[in-house]
Amino acid sequence: MKLAYDYANSKLYLASNVYLPSIYWNVSVIYDISSGVSMTTYGLQAGRYFDFIAFPDARSVIYGLTGAHESNILQGQFSAQAELLASSSD
């Protein structure tokens, strides 16, 4: 898990991996924990560690994951699924 503060929105975010039994897979999820808890974005890739979280603008997030066999960088708009930008396996 990793905490990140977005200065543009003055919000605090928590990144975590969550197991979804409906698809039998771990996914990466970023929650807005500023006032309550709400999901901000999610990616179908999960990792052991969140390497970084960055906010390029007030509506999107970029984050890096290190897994057991590969690392990934994902980018997503808030309230939407994050897309894979790059993977160490490519």
LINJOWO-V36128 format. One record per residue. N is the residue number from 1. SS is DSSP state (hx for helix, st for strand, lp for the rest). PHI is phi in whole degrees, 0 to 359 (999 if undefined). OMEGA is omega in degrees with one decimal (999 if undefined). Layout:
# LINJOWO-V36128
N_SS_PHI_OMEGA / N_SS_PHI_OMEGA
This chain:
# LINJOWO-V36128
1_lp_999_179.7 / 2_st_210_173.8 / 3_st_260_176.9 / 4_st_214_178.9 / 5_st_247_178.6 / 6_st_260_-177.8 / 7_lp_294_-179.4 / 8_lp_294_-178.6 / 9_lp_256_-173.9 / 10_lp_54_-179.0 / 11_st_233_178.4 / 12_st_252_-177.5 / 13_st_239_176.6 / 14_st_239_177.4 / 15_st_258_-177.6 / 16_st_206_170.8 / 17_st_258_-177.3 / 18_st_230_175.2 / 19_st_273_177.1 / 20_st_255_-177.5 / 21_lp_297_-178.9 / 22_lp_294_178.6 / 23_lp_241_179.1 / 24_lp_55_-174.5 / 25_st_210_171.1 / 26_st_274_176.6 / 27_st_232_174.4 / 28_st_268_-177.5 / 29_st_227_174.1 / 30_st_243_-178.0 / 31_st_253_168.4 / 32_st_274_-178.7 / 33_lp_247_-178.0 / 34_lp_294_178.9 / 35_lp_217_-171.1 / 36_lp_93_179.8 / 37_lp_230_175.4 / 38_st_216_-179.9 / 39_st_288_179.9 / 40_st_262_178.3 / 41_st_202_178.1 / 42_st_213_176.6 / 43_st_228_-178.5 / 44_lp_285_174.7 / 45_lp_270_175.1 / 46_lp_233_179.9 / 47_lp_214_176.4 / 48_lp_287_-175.9 / 49_st_226_167.5 / 50_st_270_-176.8 / 51_st_284_180.0 / 52_st_203_171.7 / 53_st_224_-179.9 / 54_st_227_-179.1 / 55_st_240_-177.3 / 56_st_293_175.0 / 57_st_207_-174.1 / 58_lp_285_-175.9 / 59_lp_236_-176.5 / 60_st_217_-177.7 / 61_st_220_171.6 / 62_st_235_178.5 / 63_st_214_-179.4 / 64_st_244_-179.3 / 65_st_233_170.7 / 66_st_247_179.8 / 67_lp_252_-179.3 / 68_lp_291_-174.9 / 69_lp_234_-179.8 / 70_lp_203_175.3 / 71_st_242_-177.7 / 72_st_224_170.6 / 73_st_240_-178.1 / 74_st_237_176.6 / 75_st_224_179.7 / 76_st_209_171.3 / 77_st_276_176.9 / 78_lp_299_-179.1 / 79_lp_66_179.0 / 80_st_211_177.7 / 81_st_285_176.6 / 82_lp_282_179.4 / 83_st_254_177.8 / 84_st_287_176.6 / 85_st_269_-176.9 / 86_st_206_178.3 / 87_st_223_179.1 / 88_lp_292_178.4 / 89_lp_277_179.0 / 90_lp_273_999
